[in-house]
Amino acid sequence: MIRAWLARCGRRRRLVAAALAAVAVLCGYAAARPARGPQVLVAARDLAPGVLRPGDLRAVALDHPPDGALRSGAVGQVLATAMRRGEPLTDVRLLRSFRLPPGAIAAPVRIADPDAAQLVSPGSTIGVLAAWDDRPAELIADDVTVVTVPPAEDDHGALVVLSATPEQAGRLAAAQAGGRLSITIKSHSQ
């Protein structure tokens, strides 16, 4: 009986081998096929906060993209926080989506020491000091939140955009007209 079964299988072994090979090819194809989800924009490389340029993002199909993932239209927008290569871009990462508190305005200021500005990121709470040649440094704005830190493009200090009250923004503008601005960094527990 066993010999009869072996004889029958022996005659069909090529057919069984071909069927198993076909199943293996189909399994390999199914495992290697690209994702079928919607195309969303992801960072093509590590990105710093600032204006998104062509080549900063690429479209990738994701099976389960995060809520608010963008599919197009991001070039020229301002990225509010850093992104890692391959990370999906969502609407809350763009400055246009940042909601300033009621009564606050975005105030761009130039910090004299660009290295100091690298210590803060969007969401940091800082104080801004102004120093003049003829008098000691003075606290101009306290407890202001960093909205974004665009990449430095020259040696004239670093630009930092702050969420400030109109009064703070006025003091900041007046101080940077004749003084040098520096920052103090608040801990998150304060």
trRosetta pair geometry for C-beta under 8 A, 3 or more apart (Angstrom, degrees):
i j d omega theta_ij theta_ji phi_ij phi_ji
1 4 5.7 -49 -148 30 30 111
1 5 6.7 28 152 -15 61 103
2 5 5.7 -54 -151 37 36 111
2 6 6.3 35 152 -17 68 106
3 6 5.7 -54 -145 39 32 111
3 7 6.3 36 154 -23 65 105
4 7 5.7 -53 -149 34 30 113
4 8 6.6 29 154 -17 63 104
5 8 5.8 -55 -150 36 32 109
5 9 6.3 25 155 -12 67 108
6 9 5.8 -57 -142 43 31 107
6 10 6.0 40 155 -29 65 107
7 10 5.6 -50 -145 30 28 117
7 11 6.9 27 157 -17 60 102
8 11 6.1 -59 -158 33 31 107
8 12 6.7 3 155 3 65 112
9 12 5.9 -74 -146 52 35 96
9 13 6.2 63 153 -65 70 85
9 16 7.5 1 -161 -16 82 150
10 13 5.8 -20 -147 -21 31 117
12 15 4.8 -51 -169 43 76 118
12 16 5.8 78 131 -24 88 99
13 16 5.5 -53 -143 40 36 111
13 17 6.0 39 156 -22 68 105
14 17 5.6 -51 -142 37 31 112
14 18 6.3 32 156 -19 63 106
15 18 5.8 -54 -147 36 29 111
15 19 6.4 29 153 -18 63 106
16 19 5.7 -55 -148 37 32 112
16 20 6.3 29 155 -16 66 107
17 20 5.9 -55 -145 39 30 109
17 21 6.3 32 154 -20 64 107
18 21 5.7 -53 -146 36 30 113
18 22 6.4 33 153 -21 63 105
19 22 5.7 -53 -150 34 31 112
19 23 6.6 31 152 -18 64 104
20 23 5.6 -51 -148 36 34 112
20 24 6.4 37 152 -21 65 105
21 24 5.6 -53 -148 35 33 113
21 25 6.5 34 153 -19 65 104
22 25 5.8 -52 -148 35 32 111
22 26 6.4 31 154 -16 64 107
23 26 5.8 -57 -149 39 31 112
23 27 6.3 32 153 -19 65 107
24 27 5.8 -54 -146 37 30 111
24 28 6.4 31 155 -19 64 107
25 28 5.7 -55 -148 37 30 112
25 29 6.4 32 154 -19 64 106
26 29 5.7 -53 -146 36 31 112
26 30 6.3 31 156 -19 65 106
27 30 5.8 -55 -146 37 30 111
27 31 6.4 26 156 -16 65 108
28 31 5.9 -59 -146 38 29 108
28 32 6.1 6 163 -2 66 117
29 32 6.2 -72 -140 48 25 97
29 33 6.1 42 161 -49 66 100
30 33 6.2 -35 -141 2 26 115
33 36 7.9 15 128 -50 113 93
34 61 6.0 81 152 56 108 132
35 60 7.9 51 48 160 128 81
35 61 4.4 -176 84 112 96 99
35 62 5.9 4 127 -121 158 18
35 63 4.9 -115 -156 -46 115 80
36 61 6.6 -23 -128 163 5 135
36 63 6.8 48 51 -102 66 78
37 61 5.2 146 65 173 69 79
37 62 4.6 -58 84 94 140 40
37 63 4.1 -170 -37 -100 125 21
37 64 6.6 -120 -100 -31 152 30
37 65 6.2 162 152 -24 135 90
38 61 6.8 -174 102 -137 16 71
38 62 7.1 -23 64 53 62 73
38 65 6.1 -67 63 -1 99 136
38 69 7.9 143 89 91 116 126
38 71 6.7 -63 154 -98 115 121
39 59 4.4 20 177 177 114 112
39 60 6.8 150 -147 72 67 19
39 61 5.3 -44 -85 -81 62 67
39 71 6.0 86 93 -145 78 94
40 59 7.0 156 76 -146 18 67
40 60 6.5 -35 63 64 68 71
40 61 7.9 108 13 -118 71 24
40 62 5.6 -33 27 16 117 117
40 65 4.6 123 -27 -122 152 144
40 69 4.1 -17 -142 153 143 125
40 70 6.6 109 -160 72 84 40
40 71 5.7 -73 -110 -91 54 62
40 88 5.3 12 122 -140 132 112
40 89 7.4 -170 160 47 95 73
41 57 4.4 10 -172 176 110 132
41 58 7.2 145 -146 71 64 23
41 59 6.0 -44 -89 -92 57 59
41 60 7.9 100 -133 20 15 78
41 69 7.4 174 41 175 68 83
41 70 5.0 -22 30 89 118 92
41 71 6.7 160 -19 -133 87 14
41 72 7.2 147 -47 -76 119 29
41 74 5.6 -164 103 6 173 143
41 88 7.0 107 82 -155 52 64
41 89 4.6 -25 96 35 104 119
42 57 6.6 146 70 -154 28 79
42 58 6.2 -31 62 64 80 74
42 59 7.9 117 15 -127 79 15
42 60 4.9 -10 8 19 126 126
42 86 5.5 -6 165 -159 132 30
42 87 6.1 157 -156 75 86 27
42 88 5.1 -51 -95 -90 82 48
42 89 6.7 -170 -102 -11 27 80
43 46 7.0 51 149 -105 138 20
43 47 5.0 -130 -137 -7 124 116
43 56 6.9 -46 -140 162 69 75
43 57 6.3 -57 -104 -103 34 67
43 83 4.3 174 -60 121 145 121
43 84 6.4 152 62 93 145 30
43 85 5.4 -121 106 -116 103 32
43 86 6.4 -38 63 17 84 24
43 87 5.1 18 14 49 115 81
43 89 6.9 120 -51 -57 73 93
44 55 6.3 -98 57 166 158 54
44 56 6.0 176 29 166 106 21
44 57 5.9 -170 -20 -114 95 10
44 58 4.6 94 -84 -16 99 103
44 85 6.9 -32 129 -136 22 85
45 56 7.4 -91 41 -143 87 54
45 85 5.1 -20 -139 -93 27 106
46 82 7.3 3 -179 -178 86 104
46 83 7.2 180 -153 92 46 57
46 84 5.8 -20 -109 -130 80 46
46 85 5.4 -54 -49 -35 59 85
47 52 7.6 6 -157 -108 145 83
47 56 5.8 70 -103 -167 127 109
47 79 6.0 -17 138 116 127 173
47 82 6.3 170 91 -156 62 58
47 83 4.4 12 50 51 107 95
48 79 7.8 130 107 87 37 127
48 82 5.6 -25 -123 -106 41 92
48 151 5.3 91 97 -73 137 105
49 78 7.7 31 179 171 81 83
49 79 5.3 -149 -136 102 49 85
49 80 6.0 -17 -133 168 112 18
49 81 5.9 -18 -81 -105 105 13
49 82 6.0 -70 -36 -58 74 60
49 121 7.5 152 -20 -151 135 79
49 122 6.3 140 -94 -28 151 114
49 148 4.9 -167 166 -159 135 92
49 149 5.5 93 67 57 134 65
49 150 6.5 -101 115 -90 90 35
49 151 7.6 170 78 -41 61 71
50 78 6.7 -76 179 -147 22 76
50 79 6.1 0 50 50 39 94
50 148 7.4 149 -73 167 43 122
50 150 4.5 94 -108 -142 91 69
50 151 4.7 -31 -58 -3 155 90
51 76 6.6 -19 -167 -147 100 30
51 77 7.5 159 -145 86 59 26
51 78 5.7 -40 -88 -98 56 67
51 79 7.6 177 -93 10 5 81
51 150 7.3 25 -14 -134 79 111
52 56 4.9 -140 -158 68 79 149
52 57 6.5 13 -170 -19 126 114
52 74 5.2 -28 94 141 162 91
52 75 5.5 -121 111 -118 99 38
52 76 6.6 -41 68 17 83 23
52 77 5.4 9 25 59 118 74
52 78 7.5 -161 -7 -96 81 17
52 79 5.6 99 -57 -35 94 104
53 56 5.2 107 56 -26 63 115
53 75 6.6 40 -158 -146 18 90
54 75 5.6 24 -70 -127 63 139
56 75 7.6 147 38 -105 108 78
57 74 5.8 47 3 75 162 134
57 75 7.4 -134 32 -66 116 79
57 89 6.2 -32 -118 -19 132 141
59 71 7.5 43 -125 -164 108 62
59 72 8.0 -3 -87 -78 119 75
60 86 8.0 13 -3 -143 168 65
60 88 8.0 -117 61 -93 112 85
62 65 4.3 109 80 -71 127 80
62 69 7.4 -97 49 -174 139 171
62 88 6.7 -36 -27 -79 161 132
65 69 4.0 -83 162 21 122 161
65 88 5.9 154 -150 -135 90 160
66 69 5.2 121 62 -53 69 103
66 88 5.6 166 23 79 105 140
66 90 5.7 -56 95 -78 120 128
67 90 7.2 51 92 -139 53 128
68 90 4.1 63 104 -166 105 99
68 91 4.1 -104 -172 19 109 99
68 92 6.1 39 138 -10 161 88
69 88 4.8 -36 -124 167 113 130
69 89 6.9 101 -151 75 65 52
69 90 5.5 -52 -86 -95 46 74
70 73 6.8 -117 -173 60 119 84
70 74 5.4 103 120 -59 153 116
70 89 5.0 -40 37 101 111 102
70 90 6.8 165 -15 -122 83 22
70 91 6.4 126 -60 -66 97 67
70 94 8.0 66 -46 -30 146 130
73 77 7.6 66 137 -32 70 124
74 77 5.1 -76 -163 27 57 126
74 89 5.8 26 -107 128 162 158
74 94 7.1 -135 -137 -84 91 129
77 94 4.8 -29 159 -141 131 123
77 95 7.2 177 171 34 81 84
77 96 6.3 -78 -148 -2 105 118
78 94 6.5 108 71 -164 56 71
78 95 3.8 -11 87 13 112 130
78 96 7.1 126 42 -27 90 76
78 148 6.4 -17 157 -119 119 176
78 150 7.7 -61 -146 -90 111 100
79 82 7.8 78 138 -97 122 23
79 83 6.7 -87 -166 -11 139 113
79 89 8.0 -85 -110 -131 106 113
79 93 6.0 -15 -147 150 77 98
79 94 6.5 -56 -102 -105 42 56
79 95 7.3 17 59 -24 5 88
79 148 7.8 135 97 -135 48 128
80 93 6.0 -167 39 178 91 45
80 94 6.4 108 -12 177 98 9
80 95 4.7 141 -70 -75 95 67
80 97 7.8 -109 -12 58 137 88
80 98 5.5 131 -97 -54 153 127
80 122 4.9 75 161 -96 88 168
80 147 6.8 -78 -141 165 105 68
80 148 5.0 -106 -136 -85 60 106
81 93 6.0 -99 43 -143 93 81
81 121 6.7 60 -131 171 84 109
81 122 4.9 -104 -79 43 83 129
81 123 7.8 17 -90 -9 118 111
81 148 7.9 -116 -57 -113 45 82
82 121 7.1 -61 -5 -141 105 127
83 87 4.8 -149 -173 70 95 129
83 89 6.9 -23 -111 -90 161 78
83 93 6.8 39 -70 -159 117 147
84 87 4.7 93 61 -25 76 123
89 93 5.8 -114 -156 58 70 143
89 94 7.8 58 177 -48 105 96
90 93 5.4 107 61 -6 68 103
91 94 6.2 -57 -164 26 44 109
91 97 4.9 134 153 -85 80 151
92 97 5.1 -128 -111 122 36 142
92 98 7.9 94 -164 -76 61 57
93 97 7.4 48 43 47 31 134
94 97 4.9 87 69 5 83 104
94 98 7.7 -134 105 -20 47 82
95 98 5.3 -37 -154 8 47 119
95 147 6.9 70 -136 157 102 107
95 148 5.7 -42 -93 -39 120 144
98 122 7.8 -107 -106 -163 141 132
98 147 6.0 117 140 -155 161 99
98 148 7.9 -143 -23 -40 162 102
100 104 4.2 -140 169 87 108 108
100 105 6.8 64 169 -98 164 17
100 106 6.5 -122 -75 -51 139 80
100 147 7.6 -26 -89 -98 94 128
100 163 5.3 178 -133 -133 93 110
101 104 4.5 73 59 -4 79 128
101 163 6.7 91 16 168 91 132
103 165 6.4 -7 141 -124 100 83
103 166 7.7 -93 178 -9 76 93
104 163 4.7 18 170 -180 139 91
104 164 6.4 135 -154 66 86 20
104 165 6.3 -67 -108 -82 61 46
105 163 7.7 157 75 -151 26 52
105 164 6.3 -37 64 69 74 72
105 165 7.6 63 20 -168 86 15
105 166 6.0 67 5 -79 128 67
105 169 5.6 -24 74 -47 119 154
106 147 5.6 -35 -127 6 101 168
106 161 5.4 0 -174 180 102 110
106 162 7.3 146 -157 73 52 38
106 163 6.5 -33 -97 -94 57 56
106 164 7.9 94 -139 24 14 80
107 144 7.8 -58 51 -161 121 144
107 161 7.1 152 74 -159 37 59
107 162 4.9 -29 64 65 92 91
107 163 7.7 140 18 -111 86 8
107 164 4.3 -17 7 28 134 128
107 168 6.9 -137 -3 109 163 92
107 169 4.0 -154 -93 -115 131 94
107 172 5.5 92 158 64 138 152
107 173 7.6 -112 -157 -48 111 89
108 159 5.8 -9 -168 -167 105 103
108 160 7.4 154 -151 80 57 37
108 161 5.0 -31 -93 -99 71 76
108 162 7.7 159 -91 16 21 73
109 128 6.5 -2 122 -131 170 149
109 159 7.5 153 81 -150 34 56
109 160 5.7 -23 65 64 83 86
109 161 7.9 149 18 -99 66 29
109 162 6.2 5 9 1 112 118
109 172 5.1 -85 -86 179 126 124
109 176 5.9 -170 -147 -55 86 146
109 181 5.8 -81 165 110 118 173
110 156 6.7 -24 -174 129 142 91
110 157 4.3 96 166 95 95 130
110 158 7.0 156 -156 74 62 29
110 159 5.6 -33 -98 -92 71 61
110 160 7.7 149 -103 18 22 74
110 176 6.1 114 43 -153 87 137
110 181 6.6 128 85 41 54 124
111 114 7.1 135 89 -88 97 38
111 116 5.9 -125 154 81 135 110
111 117 4.6 157 58 -65 141 109
111 157 5.3 -177 82 -177 42 109
111 158 5.0 -17 56 60 100 86
111 159 7.8 -179 14 -86 78 11
111 160 5.6 40 -19 -3 114 120
111 181 5.4 -93 -113 100 49 100
111 182 6.5 82 -157 -117 90 35
111 183 5.9 -31 -122 -22 131 108
112 157 4.9 -66 -117 -102 23 121
112 180 4.2 31 -67 -174 145 102
112 181 5.9 161 -19 59 87 53
112 182 6.0 -44 36 -70 107 76
113 116 4.1 68 92 2 112 111
113 117 7.1 171 96 -12 63 82
113 157 7.1 3 3 -126 17 82
113 158 7.6 -27 100 10 37 106
113 182 6.3 35 13 -117 109 92
114 117 5.5 -52 -154 33 42 115
114 118 6.9 50 149 -27 67 98
114 152 5.0 31 -144 -91 133 159
114 155 7.8 -96 -19 -140 138 47
114 157 6.0 177 -61 -156 79 33
114 158 4.0 121 -123 -44 70 105
115 118 5.7 -47 -158 23 39 116
115 119 7.7 46 146 -27 60 96
116 119 5.9 -47 -169 16 43 116
116 158 7.6 -165 66 32 72 131
116 182 6.5 3 101 -153 173 81
116 183 5.8 160 148 41 122 101
117 120 6.4 -64 -162 38 45 100
117 149 5.8 159 166 -147 101 125
117 152 7.5 121 77 -61 138 115
117 157 7.7 105 -25 175 138 73
117 158 3.4 -133 33 87 160 147
117 159 7.9 85 -155 54 159 25
117 160 5.5 -148 -136 -58 113 114
117 183 7.3 107 -86 7 60 139
118 149 7.7 152 -99 153 38 152
118 158 7.4 -150 -40 -95 68 168
119 185 6.1 -88 123 -64 121 151
120 124 4.0 -133 -155 60 93 162
120 126 6.0 -26 -105 -56 150 133
120 146 5.0 151 152 -49 122 162
120 149 6.4 142 91 -59 87 140
120 160 7.0 36 78 -129 133 135
120 183 6.9 -57 -28 127 140 161
120 185 6.2 -159 -78 -109 99 111
121 124 5.6 111 51 -27 51 112
121 146 6.7 145 104 96 21 140
121 149 6.6 -91 -120 10 42 126
122 146 5.5 -133 -113 112 34 92
122 147 6.1 -5 -128 166 94 23
122 148 5.4 -1 -80 -89 111 50
122 149 7.2 -140 -48 -1 70 82
123 145 6.7 -24 -141 -167 25 104
123 146 6.6 -32 35 66 27 88
124 145 7.2 149 78 -153 40 58
124 146 4.4 20 54 17 89 125
124 185 6.5 -43 -180 -143 123 95
124 186 7.6 147 174 50 74 80
125 143 5.9 -12 -172 -144 113 55
125 144 7.2 150 -153 73 62 31
125 145 5.7 -34 -96 -95 67 66
125 146 7.7 -132 -71 -2 22 81
125 185 7.9 108 82 -165 56 54
125 186 4.1 -42 97 56 101 127
125 188 7.6 130 19 -101 112 51
125 190 7.3 -139 87 72 140 109
126 144 6.0 -37 67 67 74 82
126 145 7.9 129 19 -111 75 20
126 146 6.2 57 1 -46 117 99
126 162 7.6 -99 57 -112 110 120
126 183 4.7 -20 -176 -167 132 116
126 184 6.3 149 -166 74 73 50
126 185 5.6 -34 -108 -104 87 51
126 186 6.3 -154 -89 2 29 88
127 139 5.8 -33 174 -143 121 105
127 141 6.7 -180 -155 95 55 56
127 142 4.5 -3 -116 -117 101 66
127 143 7.0 13 -81 -27 79 42
127 144 7.4 120 -103 20 33 88
127 183 6.7 141 74 -162 51 62
127 184 4.1 -3 53 52 105 106
127 186 7.0 98 -21 -46 87 98
128 139 7.5 112 77 -159 47 58
128 140 5.0 -51 99 61 96 103
128 141 4.5 23 38 50 110 94
128 142 7.9 -135 26 -68 64 39
128 144 6.6 -6 -13 30 107 135
128 162 7.5 -70 -43 -61 134 166
128 172 6.2 26 100 -109 158 101
128 175 7.7 140 133 82 114 153
128 181 5.7 -16 -171 -163 102 111
128 182 7.6 151 -157 79 55 36
128 183 5.8 -31 -101 -103 58 71
128 184 7.9 -135 -58 20 20 76
129 137 4.7 23 172 175 119 118
129 138 6.7 153 -155 74 72 31
129 139 5.8 -44 -98 -95 74 50
129 140 6.6 146 -126 3 19 89
129 181 6.9 144 78 -156 50 56
129 182 4.9 -20 63 65 104 86
129 183 7.1 -174 16 -87 84 18
129 184 6.6 76 -25 -23 109 97
130 137 6.6 165 82 -151 34 70
130 138 5.6 -21 59 59 86 84
130 140 4.8 64 -12 -43 109 127
130 175 3.6 -108 -89 -168 154 125
130 176 7.3 -118 -114 -61 115 51
130 179 4.1 76 180 101 99 149
130 180 7.1 143 -156 69 58 37
130 181 5.6 -30 -97 -96 70 68
131 136 7.4 -56 -128 175 83 35
131 137 4.2 -36 -84 -91 89 85
131 138 7.8 155 -84 13 44 64
131 179 5.6 157 70 -172 34 109
131 180 5.1 -26 61 61 92 91
131 182 6.9 24 -7 3 112 110
132 135 5.2 27 65 45 110 84
132 178 6.3 14 -112 126 111 97
132 179 4.5 -72 -72 -100 75 102
132 180 7.9 162 -81 16 36 73
135 138 7.5 9 120 -32 113 112
137 182 7.3 -35 -138 40 139 117
138 175 7.9 -140 73 -118 104 126
139 142 5.8 21 170 -59 124 103
140 168 7.5 108 139 -155 79 74
140 171 4.8 176 -173 137 92 112
140 172 5.8 122 136 -85 131 58
140 175 4.7 -55 -103 -35 152 161
140 181 7.5 -62 25 -121 144 100
141 144 4.9 21 141 -30 119 132
141 162 7.3 103 115 137 152 158
141 164 5.9 -37 -151 -126 148 123
141 168 4.2 81 -118 -159 115 110
141 171 6.2 157 -57 82 89 120
141 172 5.7 -11 -23 -64 134 104
143 186 7.0 41 -102 -40 62 159
144 162 4.5 23 152 -176 128 125
144 163 6.3 174 -171 69 79 59
144 164 5.1 -10 -127 -87 125 85
144 168 6.3 168 -82 161 124 154
145 162 6.7 138 74 -160 42 71
145 163 4.4 -4 62 42 97 114
146 149 6.5 -5 -178 -47 126 95
146 160 6.0 -63 -130 -174 100 109
146 161 7.3 94 -166 74 61 56
146 162 6.1 -49 -104 -103 44 68
146 163 7.9 -52 13 6 3 84
147 161 4.4 -61 63 108 110 100
147 162 6.3 171 -1 -116 93 11
147 163 5.4 117 -58 -43 102 85
148 160 7.9 -179 91 -156 44 51
148 161 4.8 16 51 44 80 118
149 158 6.9 9 -164 160 100 118
149 159 7.4 151 -155 93 54 62
149 160 5.3 -16 -106 -112 81 76
149 161 7.5 -151 -73 21 36 75
150 159 5.2 -6 49 81 106 116
150 161 7.4 67 -17 -17 94 106
152 157 8.0 -138 -128 124 116 29
152 158 4.9 -66 -83 -109 112 83
152 159 7.4 158 -100 16 63 77
157 181 7.7 83 -163 56 153 92
160 183 7.6 23 28 -63 168 142
162 168 7.9 -97 117 128 129 126
162 172 7.4 -173 51 -99 137 167
164 168 3.9 -127 -174 91 112 121
164 169 4.7 145 96 -57 126 79
164 172 6.6 -67 -129 -10 176 140
165 168 4.7 95 49 8 78 101
165 169 6.9 -141 91 -6 40 87
166 169 5.5 -53 -145 36 33 114
166 170 6.5 37 155 -22 64 103
167 170 5.8 -53 -153 33 31 113
167 171 6.6 27 152 -14 64 105
168 171 5.7 -57 -149 39 34 109
168 172 6.1 36 153 -22 68 107
169 172 5.6 -52 -144 36 31 114
169 173 6.3 31 156 -20 64 105
170 173 5.9 -53 -146 35 29 109
170 174 6.4 25 156 -14 64 108
171 174 5.8 -57 -146 40 31 109
171 175 6.1 30 157 -20 66 110
172 175 5.8 -58 -144 38 27 110
172 176 6.3 16 163 -11 64 109
172 181 7.6 37 -153 -105 82 143
173 176 6.4 -61 -145 40 26 101
173 177 6.7 37 153 -33 60 104
174 177 5.8 -51 -157 19 32 118
174 178 7.7 -20 164 19 61 98
175 178 7.3 -93 -164 52 29 73
175 179 5.0 -48 -179 47 72 122
175 181 6.4 93 121 -81 114 99
176 179 6.7 -79 -99 63 26 73
176 181 5.5 -27 -91 -32 92 122
186 190 4.9 -103 -176 52 106 137
187 190 5.3 107 63 -14 77 99
